[in-house]
Amino acid sequence: MLQQISARDLSQRLASGEPPLVLDVREPGEIAIARMPGAVEIPMNDVPRRLAELPAEREIVVVCHHGMRSAQVAVFLADRGYGRVLNLAGGIDGWSLQVDPSVARY
């Protein structure tokens, strides 16, 4: 079952001693508009061939625009043995609305 995390909860987790790895699966043009600070940026279609860049033992929060593509990637990772994968509910748009209004909405 896909697990979700809210933008507010992710913000608190990022400020903790053991922050999760944030994986942004949006396209480069989208990231240029609204960047998630500190995120590993791998477009959705590149994730399968770049799995080696993602540590399986670390908690990963997957992010996209509204949470649909990231949900697909989160399931993909979980199916490949990544044990701690969460989807950012509402995506970068939710992050802008709930946590950081300086992040552009598009």
PLY file of the C-alpha trace (Angstrom):
ply
format ascii 1.0
element vertex 106
property float x
property float y
property float z
element edge 105
property int vertex1
property int vertex2
end_header
0.00 0.00 0.00
1.28 3.44 -0.95
2.13 5.61 2.03
1.67 9.37 1.86
3.25 12.22 3.78
1.85 15.74 4.03
3.94 18.77 3.15
3.86 19.94 6.77
5.03 16.55 8.06
7.79 16.44 5.44
8.93 19.92 6.49
9.26 18.72 10.09
11.08 15.55 9.00
13.54 17.55 6.87
14.43 19.60 9.93
15.08 16.46 12.00
18.38 14.73 12.62
17.66 12.01 10.04
15.90 13.68 7.11
14.57 11.52 4.29
16.00 11.69 0.79
13.64 13.76 -1.36
13.37 12.46 -4.93
11.89 14.99 -7.38
10.64 13.15 -10.47
9.43 16.18 -12.43
10.90 17.25 -15.76
13.77 19.78 -15.86
11.47 22.54 -17.18
9.15 22.09 -14.19
12.04 22.08 -11.73
13.31 25.34 -13.25
9.98 26.93 -12.30
9.72 25.55 -8.75
12.66 23.84 -7.08
12.55 21.70 -3.95
15.74 22.56 -2.03
18.06 19.61 -1.49
16.08 17.20 -3.66
17.68 14.58 -5.88
16.28 15.38 -9.32
15.63 12.39 -11.59
12.82 12.67 -14.17
10.21 9.91 -13.81
11.18 8.14 -17.04
14.86 8.04 -16.01
14.29 6.42 -12.61
14.49 2.78 -13.82
17.96 3.23 -15.33
19.21 5.38 -12.44
18.12 3.17 -9.51
21.75 2.78 -8.40
21.71 6.47 -7.40
19.00 5.80 -4.80
20.04 4.15 -1.52
17.60 1.32 -0.78
18.24 1.54 2.96
17.25 5.21 3.24
13.75 6.61 3.57
12.73 8.26 0.29
9.97 10.82 -0.25
8.97 11.08 -3.91
7.74 14.45 -5.23
6.13 15.67 -8.46
3.72 18.49 -9.36
0.52 17.23 -7.69
1.40 13.73 -6.47
0.31 11.47 -9.34
3.63 10.73 -11.05
5.40 10.51 -7.71
2.84 7.94 -6.55
3.69 5.79 -9.57
7.42 6.08 -8.87
6.90 5.33 -5.17
5.09 2.09 -6.06
7.82 1.25 -8.60
10.51 1.70 -5.93
8.59 -0.29 -3.33
8.14 -3.13 -5.85
11.93 -3.20 -6.27
12.70 -3.62 -2.60
12.90 -0.03 -1.38
11.38 -0.51 2.04
10.72 3.05 3.17
9.09 5.03 0.37
6.53 7.81 0.81
4.64 9.96 -1.68
4.35 13.70 -1.02
0.58 14.28 -0.96
-0.24 17.30 -3.12
3.25 17.44 -4.61
5.29 20.63 -4.96
2.02 22.53 -5.30
0.99 21.40 -1.82
4.47 22.28 -0.55
3.99 25.83 -1.86
0.52 26.14 -0.33
1.27 24.58 3.06
4.95 25.18 3.77
6.84 27.58 1.51
4.84 30.17 -0.42
8.06 31.43 -2.05
8.00 28.26 -4.21
6.25 29.22 -7.45
2.95 27.57 -8.35
2.32 26.55 -11.93
0 1
1 2
2 3
3 4
4 5
5 6
6 7
7 8
8 9
9 10
10 11
11 12
12 13
13 14
14 15
15 16
16 17
17 18
18 19
19 20
20 21
21 22
22 23
23 24
24 25
25 26
26 27
27 28
28 29
29 30
30 31
31 32
32 33
33 34
34 35
35 36
36 37
37 38
38 39
39 40
40 41
41 42
42 43
43 44
44 45
45 46
46 47
47 48
48 49
49 50
50 51
51 52
52 53
53 54
54 55
55 56
56 57
57 58
58 59
59 60
60 61
61 62
62 63
63 64
64 65
65 66
66 67
67 68
68 69
69 70
70 71
71 72
72 73
73 74
74 75
75 76
76 77
77 78
78 79
79 80
80 81
81 82
82 83
83 84
84 85
85 86
86 87
87 88
88 89
89 90
90 91
91 92
92 93
93 94
94 95
95 96
96 97
97 98
98 99
99 100
100 101
101 102
102 103
103 104
104 105
